[in-house]
């Protein structure tokens, strides 16, 4: 736990506006769990883990001897250093190795118009204002339940009685959650899981004296915020989509009516059918925000629309993953050709609501459901979202990194990504999709002697490291207009990239590099023109270490 407190005096020319006080508090929790230590508390698991380590050490010393060890008494193969089926099953269940969790909450209050001075420890001369709680980071429940500090300060006479006070009272809140876990289901196979969630909220209002009413009043309250969390859209990642047809988008269109019915069922203020949109319920038309967002999330995540959450604020983040396997080079058929073969796969998806704010004319009933209609006979939502989007990257979908026996390095990679955004202002969806193919080669010429002398009587001898990378990337952007029922391909291009380089270390401090880079773009649309960029040259790198 950590807290801060700040008192700032008013300018001398504006003493009547009062001083400004501010506090903050941070609560953070960090935990790391070594699951192997936990497993060792169970005698059977401990014996299996110990036996596994013994087998691995034995194979490391002499794999052939470990496979062919004979029993001295009966001449049969010994089984004491082998794992049976039950032990293999136990090790698979113990795949989870480490878990790390970090969580933090940050809160803060900024209050202008404070009429008290300070004496010691941030307190007033009478040691009653602003209170020990506020100085040590307290944010709510001052003098009673659900009483904000500005209300508490006003009731104690700590605020100036000034109608022209034009500074906001600000209450901020943010939370951050990060979870990581590592698994090893089988030897040489490693899985890393990550989950994150970040949310920020800022409540602002004018809290000032009203001469007519003789009380302090709250004016123009507004809430702004942002929300980001790890997500999962892999169920629809490989569904075909083009400018003419997208079954995922069609599912989104169908989901709207179902979401409208679910919302109307819970809201007693919705009675009957919608006046303008057939198949929808009153207040929840085809472009109403509370209808669009859950329908969008259900369709593109692949979740059943009847069970999908009606709130976009996801409570539990989804896990993303990275998988690596480096055991292929141990297969006899590959071992004779490769020093190492590494296989990797990665998936990362993020859901984001950027820059939302509260509706000033929003009203709700005692159960928290909206009451007020807009001009389209839709309920006005509590928050107005500008854009709701998700991004997804298979980076890579599949990757092979291979080192041959002759030191040749080969890389083959395929990746894909997409970003889908739902824009509320114009009721349209923007899809950005890309695919990328990469081939890379590398080779090190050992102890290469230059054919000329840099210094008299001495020729340079060093390794020459060569690298060549080739990639093709296909990008496409499609806009789908919900109201107009139109789809349009607005951008797209093929990007061809070539990168060649050769590095030669002339000394411990100097490295010479020759390079050639070329990027060529071929637009998909006829109204755009092809272009290319070429960059080539020589560079010298000096190291002072």
N, C-alpha and C positions, 0 to 999 in steps of 0.2 A: 504494500500500500504506500502511495506517495501523494502528497498534496502540496499546493502552493497557494499563497495569498498575496494580493497586490493592492495597495492603496495609492491612487494617483490624484494629486491636488488639482483643483480646477484652475484655469488660467486666471491671473489677477484681474484681468478686464472682464471676467465673466464669473465672479464669485457667486452670484445668485443662482447659477445653474448647478451648483453643488459639485462635489468630488465624484470620483469613479472608483468603485471597488470591484475586484475580480478574484475568483478562486477557482481551483481545479482539483480534481481527485482522480487517481488512477489505481485501479485494482487489477493486478495481474497474477495469473496462476500458470506455472510451468511445471510440467511433469514428464519424466522419462521412465519408461518401464522396460527393464531387461527381462524379457519373457523366459530366457534360458535359465536365469537364476530362479524364477518361479517354478519352472518345470523340475529343477533339481530338488525341490522340496518334496516331490513325490518319489519314493524309492524306486518304483518300477521305471519311471521316465528317466531318472538319474542313471540307472544301470544301462538303459538303452543308449543314452547319449554317450556314456563312457565307452560302451562297446563300439559305437560308430566311430569315435575318435581313434580307438585302437586299430580298427580295420583300415582307416584312412592312413594312419602312420605306417602300418605294415605294408600297404600297397605302395606307399611312397618310397619306401626303402627298396623293395624288390617285388614288383607286381607279379612277376612270373613265379617267384618262390611262394608268394602268398596264395596263388591259385593252385599250386601243385604240392603243398606241404602234406607229407604222409604221416599217418598215425604210427608210432613206433610199435605198438602192440599188435595191431591186426592189418597194418599196411593199407588201410583205406584213407581217403581224404579226410582231413580234420575239419570239423564244422564249428569249432569253438570260436573262430574269428569271422564267422559269417552271420549275417542278419537273416532271421526267418521272416515269414510273411507278416506275422503279428508285429514284429519289431519295425519292419518297414512301414506298416500302417500307422504305428505309434509316431514314428518320425514325421510322417506326412501330416498328422494332426498337430504336430508341434512346429509347423512351418513358420508360424508367426514368431519373429525374433525380437523385434524392437518396436515400441510405440512411443511417440512423442506428441504431447499436447501442450499448446500454449493458448491462453485466452486472456484478453485484457478489455477492460471497460474504462473509458475516459469520459468524465463529465465536467462541465464548467458553467459558471454563472458570471455574467458581466452586468453590473448595475450602476447606471449613471444617476445623478441627482442625490447622492449621499451627502448629508449635511454635517456629519460628524468628523472631527479631527482625530488624530491618533496620538497616543501617549506612550504606550509600551506594548510590545508583542502584537502590534496591529490593532489594539483595542483603543476605545475612546478613553478620555481621562477618568470617567466613572467606571470603566471596565465592564460595561454592559453591552456595548455595540462594537462590532456587528455580532458578537457572540463567539464563544469558543467553537461551536459547531461549524459556523461558516468559515472561520479561519483555518480549521483543520480539514476542510473539504466537503462539508455537508451540503447536499444539493436539494433536499426536499423534506417535507414533514417538519416545518418549523412551527413550534407552538401548537401543534395538532396535526391530525391526519390531512394529507393532500393540501397543505398550506405552503405556497411558494414563498421564497425569501422576500420578493418584492412586496407581497401582501403583508408578510410578517414585519418587514421594516417600516411599512406605512402605518401599521397599527401601533408601532412604538414611537412614531414621530421622528424617524431617522432620515426622512426624505424631504427635499425642498418642496415647497408649495408653489410650483412654477408651471403655468400653462404652456409656456413657450419652450419647454424642454423637448428637443427634437432628436434625442439619441435613443437608440433601441436598447431595451433590456434583452439580453441574449442568454439562452440556455442551450448548451450543446451536449451532444451525446454521441459516442462512437463505440463500436465493439469490433474486435478482431479475433477470429478463431482460426487456428492452424493445427492440423492433425497430419502426422506422417507415420507411416508404418512400413516395415520391411519384412518380407517373407522369403523363405527359401524352401519351397515344397520338395525339390529334389536337388541333388548336388549340381552345382554350376548354373542353376536356374534361380534368378533373383527377381523379385517383384517389389517395386516401390509404389506405395499408395500415398496420395496426398488429397487433402480436403481443406478448403478455405472458405471463410465467410467474413465479409466486411460490410458494416453499415454505419452511416453517419447521418445524424439528425440535428438540425439547428432551428430552434423555436425563437422567434423574435416578436416583439410587440413594443408599442409606446405605452409606458406606464407612468402617468403624470396626473397632476392635480387638475380638477375641474372646478372652477370658481362657481359656476351655476349650480352644480349639484353639491358642492362642498365635500367631495370625496375624491379619492384617487380612482382613476378609471383605466381599463385596459383598452387600447385602440389599435386597430389594424394588425391583429395577430396573424402571423404567417409562419408556416413550417416548410422548410426545404430539406432535401436529403438526397442520399444516393445509396445504392445497394448493389453488392456484387457477391456472387457465391460460385463455387465450383458446381458443375452441373453435369448431366448425362443426356446426350442426344444420340448415342451410338445406334439406337434401334432404327433410326431413320437416316443414318449416315450413308448407307449404300443404296437407298431408294433412288431410282432414276429420276432425274429432273431436268427439264429443258424449258425453253420459252413457250412451247405449245402444251406441255403436259407435266404436271407434278401431282402425284397422288397424295403427297404430304400436305401440299397447299389445299387440295380438294378436301382433305380430311379436316383442315382448319375451318374451311367454309361450312362444312357440315356440323362441326362441333358447336358453332355459335348458338344454334337453336336449342341444343341440349343444355348448354350453360345458362341460357336465358330462362329455361324452365326451372332449373335447379335454384337459381337466384330468386325467382318469383315465388317459389315454394316456401322459402324461408322468410321472405319479406311480406308482411301483411299489408304494406302500403301499395303493393302491386295487385291490381284486380282486373282479371280478364285479359283480353288480347291487346297487342300493341296497335295503336291507331294507324300507323303508317307501314309497318313491316309485317307481312303475313308470316305466320308460323312462330312469331315471337310474342313474349309476354309484355304487359304494360310496364314501361319504364326501362325495359331491357331490350332495346332494339338491336339491329344487326351491326351498328357501329358504336354502341355504347361501350365505354372503356372497360367496365367490369365484366362485360361479355367477351370482348376481343382478347384481353390478356390471358385469362385461363384457357380459352379455346386455342390460342397460339401456343401456349406452353404445353398443353396436352398433345397437340398434333405433332409438334416437332420433337418432343421428348419420347413419343411413342406410348404414352401412358393412356389407360382407358379413360375416356372423357367422363364417364359416370363416377369414377373414383378420384379424379384429379382435384387438387386443391383449388378453391376459389380465390385464394389469396396469393399474390405474387411474391410475398415475403416468405421465402423458403426457410423453414426452421432448421432442418438438418441438411448440411451440404452433402453433395454426392462425391464419391471418391473418383479421382483420376489415377492413371497408373503409368508406369514405365516398366517394361519387361526386358531383361537381358539374359542371354544364354551363351556361354562360352565353352560348351562341352562337345561341339561338333568335331573339333579337331582331334578328339580322342577316339573317334570311330576309325577302325583300321583302314577302311577304304579311303578315307580322307587324310589320315595321318601321314601317309607317305608323300603327299603333295603339299600339305599346309603346315606351317608352324602354329598358326592360330586362326580360328574362324569364330567371329563374334556375331551373334544374331540379336537384333534389338527391335523393339516396338514401343511406341509411346502414344498415349491418348490424353488430351487435355481439352476440357470444355468449360466455358464460363458463361453464366447468366448475369445480365447487368441491367439495372434501371438507373440511368444517369440523369441527374438534375430534375427530380420531381418536386412539386410544391403543392401546398394545400389550396383548396378552392375557398375563396372568401365567402361565397354565398351558399356553401354547403350547410345543410341542416340534417339532423338525424333524430329518430325517435328514441324512446327509452331503451330499446333493445339494440341500438347502434346501427339501424338500417336507414338508408337515405330517404328523404321526404320530398325534396324539391325537384321539379322537372325543368329541363331546358326547352328550347324552342322546337326541338325534334321529338318532344315527349319522351325523353330519356332521363333517368335519374342522374342528377349531378353527383359525381363521385367525390369522395373525401379528398383524394389526392389527384392531381393532374400530372400524368406521365408524358414526357416529351417523346421518348423512345424506349422501347423495351427490346432487348436484343440478346442474342447468344453467339458466341464464337466457338468454333470447334477446330482442333488441329490434330491430325495424325502426323506427328513429326518425330520419327517417320511412321508410316504404316508398316513398312518392313525395311530393314537395313541389314546388309551383309558387309562386314569388314573382314577382309581376308589377307593374311600375310603368307606368301608362298615360301617354299623351301629355298628358293633362289633370291629371297628378300624383296620380291615384287609385292607391292601393296595394292590391293584392289578393293574398291568400294562400289556397291550397287545399292541404290536407295529409291524408294517410291514413297511419296508423301501426298497428302491431300488435306484441304481445309475448306471451311465454309463459314460465312458470317451472315446471319439472317436477322434483320431489324424490322420491327413493327413500328411504324411512325403513326402517332395518334392524330396529328394535325391534319394530315391529308389522307388518312386511312389507306395506307399502302404498305406493302412488304418489299423490302430490298434484299435480294440474295446475291452474295458474292461467293463464287466457288472457284477453286483452283486445284490443279493437279500438277505434280512435279516429278520428273524422272531425272535421276542423277547417276552418273558413272564417273568414278575417279580412279586414277592410276598414280602410283608413286614408286620411285626406285632410287636406291642409293648406290652410287658408284664409289666404292671404297678406295681410298688412297690414290686418287686421281692426281697425276703429276702434270702441271701446266707445261706446254711445249716451249715456253719462254721463261727467262729469268727476271724476277722482280728486283733482286739484289745480285750483284756480280758473283758468279760462282755458286749460286744457290737457286734451285727450282722449288717452287711451292708444291707441297704434297698434302692433300686434304680430301675429305669426302665431298662429292657432288650430289646434292639432293634434288631430284627432279619431281615435279608434280604436274598432273594434268587433270582438270575437272571439266566435265561437260554436263549441261543440264538443259532440260526443256520444260517450260512451265506454261500451262494453259489456264488463263484467267477469263472468267465470264461474270457479268453483272446483269441481273434481270430484275425488273420492277414489276410487281403485280398489284394492280389497282383494284381494291376491293369493291368500291361502289360502281365504278365504270365497267368492271369485269373485263379488264384488258391486261394483257401481259406484253412486256416490251423488253427486248435486249438492248440495253443502253451502253454497254461497254464490253470489251473483251479483246484479248490479244494472246498471241503465242510469243513467248520470250525465249530466245536461244542464247545461252551463255557459254563462253569458252574461257577458261583460265589456265594459263601455262606459266610455270615458274621454274627457275633453277637457282639454288643457293650454294655458294661456295665460300667456306670459311677460310679467309686468307691468314688470319691470326686469331688469337684469343679475343681480340677487341674489334676486329674488322670482318664483316661479312658482306660479300657482294651478291646481289640478287638481280637476275634478269627475269622480266615478266612480260606477259602479253595477255590482255583482257579484251574480250569483245562481247558486247551485248546487242542483240538484234531483236527488234520488235516488229511483229507482223499483226496489225489489227484485224479483228474479225469483221468489223463494220466497214463498209465501203467508204463512208464519209471521213475516215481517218487514213493517215498515210504511214507507210512503213518507215522506220528509222533505225539507226544503229549507232553505237558508240564504241570506239576502239581506243585502248589505252595501253601503250607499250613503252618500255624503257629499261633503265638500269638504276639500281639504288645501292647506296652504301650505308651500312648500319654500323655505328660505333658504339661500343659498350664500355662504360667506365668502371664497371664492377670488377 
